[in-house]
């Protein structure tokens, strides 16, 4: 789950592991995912990620594993 801190300067698609992310209601706090977290590519809660080209900046609210991209460019941890 991500929170957009700064909107990009132009439209694009935000993806996690190649799958487009969509606006949706969050899972309840008591929800436990059975997904295995690969800590080599972990998205850590509280960490900010940015696309320097578009200006998009997001904050990870719940941990997960994967690679965030926007318009084909990988977001970097800030």
C-alpha positions as CSV (number, residue, x, y, z in Angstrom):
1,X,0.0,0.0,0.0
2,X,1.4,3.4,-1.0
3,X,0.5,7.0,-0.3
4,X,1.3,9.5,-3.1
5,X,3.2,12.4,-1.5
6,X,3.9,14.4,-4.7
7,X,2.0,13.8,-8.0
8,X,4.0,13.4,-11.2
9,X,4.3,16.2,-13.7
10,X,2.6,14.1,-16.4
11,X,0.3,11.0,-16.5
12,X,1.9,7.6,-16.3
13,X,1.4,4.1,-14.8
14,X,2.7,3.2,-11.4
15,X,3.5,-0.5,-11.2
16,X,4.7,-3.0,-8.6
17,X,6.4,-6.0,-10.2
18,X,4.9,-5.1,-13.5
19,X,1.3,-5.0,-12.3
20,X,-0.5,-1.6,-12.4
21,X,-1.4,-0.2,-9.0
22,X,-5.0,1.0,-8.6
23,X,-6.8,3.3,-6.1
24,X,-8.7,1.1,-3.7
25,X,-9.7,0.9,-0.1
26,X,-7.0,-0.5,2.1
27,X,-7.2,-3.9,3.8
28,X,-8.1,-3.8,7.5
29,X,-5.2,-3.4,9.9
30,X,-5.7,-7.0,11.1
31,X,-5.3,-8.5,7.6
32,X,-2.3,-10.7,7.3
33,X,-1.0,-11.5,3.8
34,X,0.4,-14.9,3.2
35,X,2.8,-13.5,0.6
36,X,6.4,-14.2,1.3
37,X,8.6,-11.1,1.5
38,X,11.9,-11.3,-0.3
39,X,14.0,-8.9,1.7
40,X,16.4,-8.4,-1.2
41,X,13.7,-6.4,-2.9
42,X,11.6,-5.4,0.1
43,X,9.4,-2.3,0.1
44,X,9.8,-1.2,3.7
45,X,7.1,0.6,5.6
46,X,7.8,4.3,6.2
47,X,10.3,4.5,3.4
48,X,9.8,7.1,0.6
49,X,10.4,6.2,-3.1
50,X,10.8,8.7,-5.9
51,X,11.0,9.0,-9.7
52,X,13.4,11.9,-10.2
53,X,12.3,12.5,-13.8
54,X,8.6,12.9,-13.2
55,X,8.7,14.2,-9.6
56,X,6.5,11.3,-8.4
57,X,7.1,10.6,-4.7
58,X,5.3,7.9,-2.7
59,X,5.5,6.5,0.9
60,X,5.2,2.8,1.6
61,X,2.6,2.3,4.3
62,X,2.8,-1.5,4.6
63,X,5.7,-3.7,3.8
64,X,5.8,-5.9,0.8
65,X,8.3,-7.2,-1.8
66,X,8.7,-6.0,-5.3
67,X,10.0,-3.3,-7.6
68,X,8.1,0.0,-8.1
69,X,8.2,1.6,-11.5
70,X,6.6,4.6,-13.1
71,X,6.4,4.8,-16.9
72,X,9.0,2.1,-17.1
73,X,11.6,3.7,-14.7
74,X,12.4,2.2,-11.3
75,X,11.6,4.3,-8.3
76,X,14.6,4.8,-6.0
77,X,14.5,4.9,-2.2
78,X,14.9,8.3,-0.7
